[in-house]
Amino acid sequence: MRAVVQRVAQASVTISDNIVAQIEKGLLVFLGISKSDQESDISWMADKIVNLRIFEDEQNKMNKSLLDVMGDVLVVSQFTLFGDCRKGRRPSFTDSATPEKAKVLYDEFLSYLKEKYPINVQQGEFQAHMKVNIINDGPVTLLLDSQKLF
């Protein structure tokens, strides 16, 4: 499971000229599911994201988590995070999960966040063509991968 996590002042998702999700201060998470991902990846990724200390404290140091600042989170599914561009000029998506498997894990990821944490969780629409509007804060952007644990 991969996530691109961006600290935002605000973010929204628009589908067919309709805003379907919108957050203020918090995190925008682009979430990719691989064919090797399992349910155990969900808790690791979700817990890591909400507890990352990437919000500034009173001394302007990144010491506060999403929970500390009571921020929002917007999760957008993005299979292209598993695009392999090492050969040729067209990405290969053979490492991405099938849409059926990805949808199940994406929904479970959202449920886990909503059930475990007292935060506002918003989401994009799975497999939809979305326009994501972002006002980055920092910018602060991190890449997380549940399979590349050290």
C-alpha positions as CSV (number, residue, x, y, z in Angstrom):
1,M,0.0,0.0,0.0
2,R,1.4,3.4,-1.0
3,A,0.3,6.8,0.1
4,V,1.3,10.3,-1.0
5,V,0.5,12.4,2.0
6,Q,0.3,16.2,1.6
7,R,-0.3,18.7,4.4
8,V,-3.0,21.1,3.1
9,A,-4.7,24.3,4.1
10,Q,-7.6,23.0,2.2
11,A,-8.5,20.4,-0.5
12,S,-11.5,19.3,-2.4
13,V,-12.6,16.7,-5.0
14,T,-14.9,17.6,-7.9
15,I,-16.7,15.1,-10.1
16,S,-18.7,16.4,-13.1
17,D,-18.6,19.9,-11.7
18,N,-19.9,18.8,-8.3
19,I,-17.8,19.1,-5.2
20,V,-18.1,15.6,-3.6
21,A,-15.6,16.1,-0.7
22,Q,-13.9,19.1,0.9
23,I,-11.6,19.6,3.9
24,E,-9.9,22.5,5.6
25,K,-6.6,22.1,7.5
26,G,-5.4,18.6,7.4
27,L,-4.0,15.9,5.1
28,L,-4.7,14.9,1.5
29,V,-3.9,11.2,1.1
30,F,-3.5,9.7,-2.4
31,L,-3.8,6.0,-1.7
32,G,-2.7,3.2,-4.0
33,I,-3.4,-0.5,-3.4
34,S,-1.0,-3.2,-4.8
35,K,-1.9,-6.8,-5.7
36,S,0.2,-7.9,-2.7
37,D,-1.6,-5.7,-0.1
38,Q,-3.6,-7.3,2.7
39,E,-5.8,-6.2,5.6
40,S,-2.7,-5.8,7.8
41,D,-1.5,-3.0,5.6
42,I,-4.5,-1.0,6.4
43,S,-3.9,-0.5,10.1
44,W,-0.2,0.2,9.6
45,M,-0.8,2.9,7.0
46,A,-3.8,4.5,8.7
47,D,-2.1,4.7,12.1
48,K,1.1,6.0,10.5
49,I,-0.7,8.8,8.6
50,V,-2.8,10.1,11.5
51,N,0.2,10.0,13.9
52,L,2.8,11.6,11.6
53,R,4.2,14.6,13.4
54,I,4.1,17.0,10.4
55,F,2.2,19.9,11.8
56,E,4.0,22.8,13.4
57,D,4.0,23.5,17.1
58,E,4.4,26.9,18.8
59,Q,8.2,26.9,18.0
60,N,7.4,26.2,14.3
61,K,8.9,22.7,14.5
62,M,7.0,19.7,13.0
63,N,5.9,18.2,16.3
64,K,2.2,17.8,16.0
65,S,0.1,15.1,14.4
66,L,-3.2,15.3,12.6
67,L,-4.9,14.2,15.9
68,D,-3.1,16.9,17.8
69,V,-4.4,19.7,15.5
70,M,-7.8,18.0,15.0
71,G,-7.3,18.2,11.3
72,D,-9.3,16.7,8.5
73,V,-8.3,14.0,6.1
74,L,-9.3,13.6,2.5
75,V,-8.5,10.1,1.0
76,V,-8.4,9.7,-2.8
77,S,-7.8,6.3,-4.4
78,Q,-4.9,6.4,-7.0
79,F,-3.8,3.1,-8.7
80,T,-1.2,5.0,-10.6
81,L,1.0,5.1,-7.5
82,F,2.0,1.6,-8.5
83,G,2.9,2.6,-12.1
84,D,6.3,1.2,-13.1
85,C,8.2,3.6,-15.5
86,R,11.5,1.8,-15.5
87,K,11.1,0.4,-19.1
88,G,9.8,2.2,-22.1
89,R,7.7,5.4,-21.9
90,R,4.3,4.0,-21.0
91,P,3.8,3.1,-17.3
92,S,3.0,-0.5,-16.5
93,F,0.4,-1.1,-13.8
94,T,0.9,-4.8,-13.3
95,D,1.7,-4.2,-9.5
96,S,-1.6,-2.4,-8.9
97,A,-4.4,-4.4,-7.3
98,T,-7.4,-5.4,-9.4
99,P,-10.3,-2.9,-9.1
100,E,-12.3,-5.4,-7.1
101,K,-9.6,-6.0,-4.6
102,A,-8.6,-2.4,-4.4
103,K,-12.1,-1.2,-3.7
104,V,-12.5,-3.7,-0.8
105,L,-9.2,-2.5,0.8
106,Y,-9.9,1.2,0.0
107,D,-13.3,0.9,1.8
108,E,-11.8,-0.9,4.7
109,F,-9.1,1.8,5.0
110,L,-11.8,4.5,5.2
111,S,-13.8,2.5,7.7
112,Y,-10.8,1.9,9.9
113,L,-10.0,5.7,10.0
114,K,-13.7,6.6,10.7
115,E,-14.1,4.0,13.5
116,K,-10.8,4.4,15.2
117,Y,-10.1,8.2,15.1
118,P,-12.2,11.2,16.1
119,I,-11.4,13.1,12.8
120,N,-13.4,14.3,9.8
121,V,-12.7,11.7,7.1
122,Q,-13.7,12.7,3.5
123,Q,-13.2,10.6,0.4
124,G,-13.0,10.8,-3.4
125,E,-15.1,8.4,-5.5
126,F,-13.4,5.1,-6.3
127,Q,-12.6,4.7,-10.1
128,A,-14.1,8.1,-10.9
129,H,-12.4,10.8,-13.0
130,M,-11.8,13.4,-10.3
131,K,-10.4,16.9,-10.2
132,V,-8.5,17.4,-7.0
133,N,-8.0,21.0,-5.9
134,I,-5.2,21.4,-3.3
135,I,-3.8,24.3,-1.4
136,N,-0.6,22.9,0.0
137,D,0.6,24.0,3.4
138,G,4.4,24.2,3.5
139,P,4.6,22.4,1.2
140,V,4.9,19.1,3.1
141,T,4.7,16.0,1.0
142,L,5.6,12.4,2.1
143,L,5.6,9.1,0.4
144,L,4.7,6.0,2.5
145,D,4.9,2.4,1.5
146,S,3.7,-0.4,3.8
147,Q,5.8,-3.0,2.0
148,K,9.1,-1.1,2.4
149,L,9.5,-1.4,6.1
150,F,13.1,-1.2,7.5
